[in-house]
C-alpha cells in the first residue's frame, strides 16, 4: 500500500543518478555501535519497528522508469530487515575480524532502490553482556544529522517498551515539507551568487598523491582511513580561542584545510567541498528534528596571501560562509555549470565535513543499564580525499578517508599529521601571518632542516634550471608536475626520480660541461632524463628519434657527447673522466641545440644556465604562469621553443601537459588535449595555429589564457 508520492530533492536526484551509474556500494552509509549491558533484543527490535512507522523516510523507495522526473514513494507498511546472531561460541580472537568482514559485506551488497526499506540491521551478541549493532542504510533516505536524531528516539522507545509503555514523542516534521519548500525557491539569485563567488576559477585544486600498492588497493571500497587526535588540552584551548574571537570551530578547521591545500598544491587560490546541514530553520520551524537527506555539498573558495594575518583571514572566511548559507541548497551539478571548470572535470578533489559525535556514553544509560561503548561510521565517498572533523567528548578527531587508487596509507597519514600541526600552530600563534604557520611534523622538520641539509656543501641558490625546479619541488611536493595520457606525476616524485638518475649519471662521469645526448620520445621519462642530466651538472644535447641515424650520429660526435641515452639504454661514446665532480653554476653549460643544417652543416648553439634562466624569467614576467596553471609541451626537443614549453612551467610551479609523440601534427588531438587537461598557456607557430583554427567546431577552452 502506498501512503504518499512526491519529487526528489536535487541532492537526491544527483545521488540517484550516481547510484544507478556506479552501482554497488555507492552512497551506502554504515554506522555501528558496541553496546554493553543486559540488552533485551526483542525490545530493541520493537523500538526499530516503532521508528519505521514514525518516520516516512524509513519506508521510502525510489522510482524513475517512464517518468519525466523520478519520485519517492512512501509505503504504509514495510517489514523490518532485522538479522540477529549469537557469536558467543566464536573464539574471542576471531570475532573482530569476522564482524568487520560481515559489515563490509553488508555495504558491498548495496540496495534495490525500488524496494523499501533502504536500510538493514544486524545485531550480534559477542558475549553475555556485550553486543554489536550495525545499521546499514542508503544516503538517499538519511544524512549524518538524522542518524544523530534517530538514536535518542530509538533508546527512548526501547526504555518505554521495557517498562511496558508506548513511546511518547511529538509528531516529526515530514521530509515532504522540505521538498515542497525547495520547489518554491527561485534559482536565479543562486546562479548570480555562485557566478560571482567562483569567477575565474577554472581547474580543481590538485591534491596529488601516489597510488597504494596493488594488494592494499583491494581493501574494502577501495578506501582507506587515517586518523589523528587533538588532545583534551588543545581542544579546550581551540574552543576558547574560537569563542574569544567569535569564530566557530568549523571555521578554524576549514581554515586549516585551506592552508594545507595551498601548501601542498602550491596554489594561493583553493577550492574544496564543504558539507552543510541544509536545514532552513527560519523558513521551516521544527526542521531541526526532522529526518531525511537534508545535507548538501557546496564549494568553499579560499584566497591566501602570505601577508594575511590568521584571525582576520579566518573572520573573512567565516563571513563568506555566512553569505553562502543563503544558497547552500543549490545543487552541486548546477553550481559547477555556473563556473569555468570544463565539463567532465570535478569542481574539487577534496571534501570537508564537520560532524557531531555518534558516540554518547549516556545514550541508553537509562534503558535497562545499556551503555554505548563506542561508535563507528563508514561512508563510501566519491572524492579522492574526504576529511571529517569530529568533536567527541574532550577530544577532537581528524578523520581522513582516501581513495587507495590515488593515495598510499603513509601519504594519507602525512596529510593528517600536517593538518594536526597546522591546528596546533593556530592555537599557539593566533596573531601570526599565514606564511609563518608551520605545517611539517617534528620528524619531517628534523629531516628537512638537519638530515637533508647535512651535505657538507655551502648554500646553493636557484640560479640554474634544475635549481629552480627543485625549489618548486621543495615548496609544493604534492603539486602536479607532469600529465601524460593517464599518468599524473607530482613535483616530489619527479624530483626523487630525476635525483636517482642524476646520481647514476655522476657515477658514469657526468659533471659540469659534460655533454649527454638524449634521444627519447616525448614522455615523462624524457623529462626525468633531462632534469637528471642537469642535476648531475651536465648539459643535454637533444637528438630527435625521428631524425635520420646519420644526423644523430654526427651531432653526438660533433658535440663530444660522453653518453647517448636512448629507449634501449645508455651508450658510452667517449671515455668518462671518473665520477662526475662539482656542481653546475649559473655560467655552466645547460644544453646544446643544433640548427637544422639547411644552409650548411648543423651548428650547435651552446646555452648556459644563466641565459636560459634569464629567458624563462622574462617569459614569467610577461605571461605570469602560476601554480595550478598548465603549459602544453608539444614541440620536438630539437627546437629551442621546447625549453620554454617544458622548463618554464616546472620553474614556475605549474604542471606540464605532455602531448603524445606525433600529436603535434594532429590539430584535433591538440584541441582535445587543451580542453581536457585545462591548459593555460600554449605556443604555436603560425602554420600550426592556422591548422588548429581551421576546424569546423572549436571548444571554448575556458582555461586558455595565452
Secondary structure, DSSP 8 states (H G I E B T S, - for coil): -EEEEEE--HHHHHHHHHHHHH-TTTTEEEEEEEEES---HHHHHHHHHHHHHH-GGGGEEEE-TT-SS-EEEEES-----EEEEE-TTS-HHHHHHHHHHHHHHHHHH---TTSS--EEEEEEEEETTEEEEEEEEETTT--HHHHHHHHHHHHHHHHHHHTT----------HHHHHHHHHTS-HHHHHHHHHHHTTT--S----------HHHHTSGGGEEEEEEEE-HHHHHHHHHHHHHTT--HHHHHHHHHHHHHHHHH--SEEEEEEEE----TTTSTTGGG--S---EEEEEEEE--TT-BHHHHHHHHHHHHHHHGGGTTS-HHHHHHTSSS-TTS-S-SEEEEEE--S--TTTTTTSTT-EEEEEEEEE--SSSEEEEEEEETTEEEEEEEEETTT--HHHHHHHHHHHHHHHHHHHH-TTSBGGG---S-HHHHHIIIIITT-SSS----S-SHHHHHHHHHHH-TTSEEEEETTEEEEHHHHHHHHHHHHHHHHHTT--TT-EEEEE--SSHHHHHHHHHHHHTT-EEEE--TTS-HHHHHHHHHHTT-SEEEETTEEEE-S---SS--S---TTSEEEEEE---TTSS--EEEEEHHHHHHHHHHHHHHH---TT-EEEE-S-TTSTHHHIIIIIHHHHT-EEEE--TTGGG-HHHHHHHHHHTT--B----HHHHHHHHS-S-----TT---
